[in-house]
Structures are given as C-alpha cells and as structure tokens.
Amino acid sequence: GADAKLFCAYYDVRIEGNWEGHNILRVLKPLEEVAAALNMSLADAQASLQRSREKLFAQRAKRVQPGLDDKILLNWNALTISALCQAHVATGDEKYKTLALNAYRFLKENLGASGAWRHSWKEGSPDIPAFLDDFAFMIEALQALYTLDFETTYLSEARQLTQTVLERFGMKGTPLFSYTVKGQADILLQKAEVYDGATPSGNSIMALNLHQLSILFDEPFWREQAAAMLSCLGEAVTKYPTSFSHWLALQFVMTWGITEVAVVGPEFKAVAAKLQQRFLPGVIFMASAQKMDKWPLLAQKEAGAETLIFLCENYACQKPVSTPDALWALMEGKYSTDVQ
C-alpha cells in the first residue's frame, strides 16, 4: 500500500532481491536520511514504518512458532550465580546479591531436594541426574556465595558436594572426572571433558575447586589431585590457550601461589567488602567476627575492639594490620594495587 515505498527504501527491499534472489530486511541508512530523500517528515516516516511492522507481525503470527526451550538448568544457573556474586562484590549493588540468593534458593529447593541433585527443572518437576559440570559449577557458586556475607554454611555445602564428586565421578587410571555419574545404565563409555569452550569444562572448574577448597579446609590430597589433573593435559594448555582458559587460571595460581587474607573483628563485613572490591587474582578471603578454630585460615586469630587484617601464605601470617591501605602496602610488588 501507501507505506511500501518508504518501507522498501529503509529496509533495502528490491524487486531482484538483496541476497540470492530474496530480500533480507536490513537498514543501510538512518531513517532521517531516507525520509528526507522521499520528502517526508521524520514523524510521518516513523508512523509509516510502525504501520508496516504491525502488518508484517500479523503475517508472521500465522506461522507455526518455533519450540520454546524453557527448562531451568542447574549448570547455567550456577554459572550465573557466580557472576552475580562477583558483580555484587565489585560494585556493592544489592540487586545482584538478591538475584544470586534467590537463584540459589530455587536451585536448592527444586533441583537439590534431599541432596539428590538434578540437571534440569521444567513445569514443576526436576529431571535427569546432575552431570559433572552441574556439580562443579555449583561448588564454584557456593564459594562465591560465601563472599557475600561470609556464611560458612556455603563452604560446608561445597565440601559435601566435592566429596560427592570424588565418590561418584572418579575414573580409574586418571585423576580426571567422568562427565556422567558412575554406573549410569544408559552410558556405554565414560568420558572426561577437558576443553573450555563457550562454557568451561567440568574438569577444569573441579580442579580449581579442589585447589581452592584444599586451602580453606587444609586438605592436601585435594591440592595434589588438582595438580595431577592439570599435568594430565601436558603442554596442550600453553599450546592451545583459547581451549583451556580455566586450566590456565589454575596454572597461574599454582605458579604464583595463593595469597590468604583473613579479616577478624567487629567490622569484618565492611572491611572485607572493601578489600574484595579490588581485583586480586589468586587471593582467598575469609572473614569472621572472631577466631574460628574449625577453619584453618581463621584459627588462632584473635581480635579485640579493632578489626584486624591478616596477610598469610601457606597459613604463615605476617603481623596483622588494621586498614586496607596497610594491606596494600604489604602486598606491594605482588599486585598492581592501583587497579580498582
């Protein structure tokens, strides 16, 4: 109709087609320029295009619509929780924290009922036993959740899930983990996924988990297994870095070592939150109002009215300081502390 001339000019529709005899709608010039060439006002051009789009939408609505995959997946949501926690720690924005906590509660209640974790949830019911990456990403997410308010229950749950992975996904003759649980009847061959693609592999995240949790819980065997997992890949990690990004992160912390920061005292949350706003790779934070002998990084660290910051490595600590700036001074040389 009367709107066709403008529509074709704006979306590059031609009689001969603009791609292999067909027309693929595309915008080549700003609407202001197209309208001026046709002696139309911008307002009239916008109204004309709106009428045309409504006609096209009515036609498209007659087609059979593509299927909608609206499953809720444990692994993807766990990755999102980790990202939301990192966003909250970096910015202090409470909306990220709220989203992370709500997502965790949903997964726990609907995919982790009775400890039998499932991979997906749809229309009110869970389905399919959880895979390695479901567990690995959830363990990572639990460690991220700990950094929000320093509730150790998250770390205790991470430890339990790690034990589950060690017991149910281990493979004979290799420190790597199988993608599927042992004894799954419909799987003919166990395989270990190691490549980090659009999402990281379950094995690379589990290796990072084992390394970090080995320090939080003083579990030397877990650290040794993480190193053994990395050594399985040989030189492939450095030869093909784009396929092994999270393995490289593990190699970094194993080469440079983990720095341990413990915050103890009445203002532990505020002080720890300020410290975590700086990007410090290879640093593990723990924080508490008082010493907690159950946790190696918080054991025997007394604090009175003043909140103290302990900088440690291999559980050996320097004399505590009381301000973030004093900590940066102690860490000078290991990190570029001007990076916010």
Solvent accessible surface area in square Angstrom, and as a share of the most:
residue,aa,sasa,rsa
1,G,95,0.91
2,A,110,0.85
3,D,18,0.09
4,A,47,0.36
5,K,147,0.62
6,L,5,0.03
7,F,25,0.10
8,C,46,0.27
9,A,53,0.41
10,Y,33,0.13
11,Y,28,0.11
12,D,18,0.09
13,V,40,0.23
14,R,98,0.36
15,I,185,0.94
16,E,119,0.53
17,G,7,0.07
18,N,24,0.12
19,W,140,0.49
20,E,138,0.62
21,G,61,0.58
22,H,121,0.54
23,N,57,0.29
24,I,94,0.48
25,L,83,0.41
26,R,103,0.37
27,V,76,0.44
28,L,107,0.53
29,K,111,0.47
30,P,81,0.51
31,L,23,0.12
32,E,103,0.46
33,E,90,0.40
34,V,11,0.06
35,A,2,0.01
36,A,70,0.54
37,A,82,0.63
38,L,47,0.23
39,N,145,0.74
40,M,62,0.28
41,S,59,0.38
42,L,70,0.35
43,A,70,0.54
44,D,82,0.43
45,A,0,0.00
46,Q,94,0.42
47,A,46,0.36
48,S,4,0.03
49,L,3,0.02
50,Q,85,0.38
51,R,118,0.43
52,S,11,0.07
53,R,99,0.36
54,E,100,0.45
55,K,122,0.52
56,L,83,0.41
57,F,126,0.52
58,A,58,0.45
59,Q,107,0.48
60,R,141,0.51
61,A,59,0.46
62,K,152,0.64
63,R,174,0.64
64,V,147,0.85
65,Q,137,0.61
66,P,124,0.78
67,G,80,0.77
68,L,149,0.74
69,D,107,0.55
70,D,74,0.38
71,K,86,0.36
72,I,53,0.27
73,L,29,0.14
74,L,1,0.00
75,N,13,0.06
76,W,152,0.53
77,N,43,0.22
78,A,0,0.00
79,L,44,0.22
80,T,69,0.40
81,I,0,0.00
82,S,6,0.04
83,A,56,0.44
84,L,28,0.14
85,C,1,0.00
86,Q,118,0.52
87,A,29,0.22
88,H,22,0.10
89,V,26,0.15
90,A,59,0.45
91,T,86,0.50
92,G,38,0.36
93,D,54,0.28
94,E,104,0.47
95,K,117,0.49
96,Y,59,0.22
97,K,35,0.15
98,T,70,0.41
99,L,94,0.47
100,A,0,0.00
101,L,27,0.14
102,N,77,0.40
103,A,26,0.20
104,Y,23,0.09
105,R,123,0.45
106,F,65,0.27
107,L,2,0.01
108,K,80,0.34
109,E,122,0.55
110,N,41,0.21
111,L,1,0.00
112,G,5,0.05
113,A,60,0.47
114,S,122,0.79
115,G,54,0.52
116,A,57,0.44
117,W,16,0.05
118,R,78,0.28
119,H,24,0.11
120,S,2,0.01
121,W,47,0.17
122,K,74,0.31
123,E,151,0.68
124,G,54,0.52
125,S,61,0.39
126,P,64,0.40
127,D,81,0.42
128,I,66,0.34
129,P,49,0.31
130,A,5,0.04
131,F,35,0.15
132,L,1,0.01
133,D,18,0.09
134,D,0,0.00
135,F,7,0.03
136,A,0,0.00
137,F,2,0.01
138,M,1,0.00
139,I,0,0.00
140,E,47,0.21
141,A,0,0.00
142,L,0,0.00
143,Q,16,0.07
144,A,14,0.11
145,L,0,0.00
146,Y,5,0.02
147,T,35,0.20
148,L,18,0.09
149,D,36,0.19
150,F,16,0.07
151,E,88,0.39
152,T,28,0.16
153,T,96,0.56
154,Y,34,0.13
155,L,1,0.00
156,S,34,0.22
157,E,21,0.09
158,A,0,0.00
159,R,79,0.29
160,Q,120,0.53
161,L,12,0.06
162,T,0,0.00
163,Q,71,0.31
164,T,32,0.19
165,V,0,0.00
166,L,37,0.18
167,E,115,0.52
168,R,102,0.37
169,F,1,0.00
170,G,17,0.16
171,M,44,0.20
172,K,204,0.87
173,G,91,0.87
174,T,41,0.24
175,P,38,0.24
176,L,21,0.11
177,F,1,0.01
178,S,0,0.00
179,Y,60,0.23
180,T,10,0.06
181,V,17,0.10
182,K,103,0.44
183,G,80,0.77
184,Q,42,0.19
185,A,105,0.82
186,D,111,0.57
187,I,65,0.33
188,L,183,0.91
189,L,145,0.72
190,Q,66,0.29
191,K,120,0.51
192,A,33,0.26
193,E,63,0.28
194,V,21,0.12
195,Y,142,0.54
196,D,7,0.03
197,G,61,0.59
198,A,119,0.92
199,T,55,0.32
200,P,19,0.12
201,S,8,0.05
202,G,4,0.04
203,N,0,0.00
204,S,0,0.00
205,I,2,0.01
206,M,0,0.00
207,A,0,0.00
208,L,39,0.19
209,N,4,0.02
210,L,0,0.00
211,H,13,0.06
212,Q,62,0.28
213,L,0,0.00
214,S,0,0.00
215,I,10,0.05
216,L,4,0.02
217,F,23,0.10
218,D,69,0.36
219,E,40,0.18
220,P,74,0.47
221,F,122,0.51
222,W,8,0.03
223,R,76,0.28
224,E,111,0.50
225,Q,22,0.10
226,A,0,0.00
227,A,44,0.34
228,A,38,0.29
229,M,0,0.00
230,L,20,0.10
231,S,80,0.51
232,C,62,0.37
233,L,25,0.12
234,G,52,0.50
235,E,117,0.52
236,A,28,0.22
237,V,2,0.01
238,T,84,0.49
239,K,129,0.55
240,Y,133,0.51
241,P,60,0.38
242,T,127,0.74
243,S,37,0.24
244,F,7,0.03
245,S,56,0.36
246,H,59,0.26
247,W,0,0.00
248,L,55,0.27
249,A,44,0.34
250,L,0,0.00
251,Q,60,0.27
252,F,80,0.33
253,V,17,0.10
254,M,58,0.26
255,T,101,0.59
256,W,161,0.57
257,G,22,0.21
258,I,18,0.09
259,T,6,0.03
260,E,5,0.02
261,V,0,0.00
262,A,1,0.01
263,V,0,0.00
264,V,0,0.00
265,G,0,0.00
266,P,76,0.48
267,E,104,0.46
268,F,32,0.13
269,K,93,0.39
270,A,64,0.50
271,V,25,0.14
272,A,0,0.00
273,A,49,0.38
274,K,118,0.50
275,L,0,0.00
276,Q,20,0.09
277,Q,83,0.37
278,R,42,0.15
279,F,148,0.62
280,L,18,0.09
281,P,45,0.28
282,G,14,0.13
283,V,23,0.13
284,I,5,0.03
285,F,25,0.10
286,M,0,0.00
287,A,3,0.02
288,S,9,0.06
289,A,54,0.42
290,Q,123,0.55
291,K,77,0.33
292,M,61,0.27
293,D,91,0.47
294,K,158,0.67
295,W,3,0.01
296,P,36,0.23
297,L,3,0.02
298,L,0,0.00
299,A,25,0.20
300,Q,154,0.68
301,K,17,0.07
302,E,113,0.51
303,A,31,0.24
304,G,58,0.56
305,A,102,0.79
306,E,99,0.44
307,T,11,0.07
308,L,35,0.17
309,I,0,0.00
310,F,18,0.07
311,L,13,0.07
312,C,6,0.03
313,E,77,0.35
314,N,115,0.59
315,Y,76,0.29
316,A,72,0.56
317,C,55,0.33
318,Q,91,0.40
319,K,176,0.74
320,P,47,0.29
321,V,29,0.16
322,S,45,0.29
323,T,64,0.37
324,P,20,0.13
325,D,105,0.54
326,A,33,0.25
327,L,0,0.00
328,W,20,0.07
329,A,67,0.52
330,L,67,0.33
331,M,7,0.03
332,E,136,0.61
333,G,77,0.74
334,K,75,0.32
335,Y,31,0.12
336,S,73,0.47
337,T,33,0.19
338,D,111,0.57
339,V,78,0.45
340,Q,150,0.67
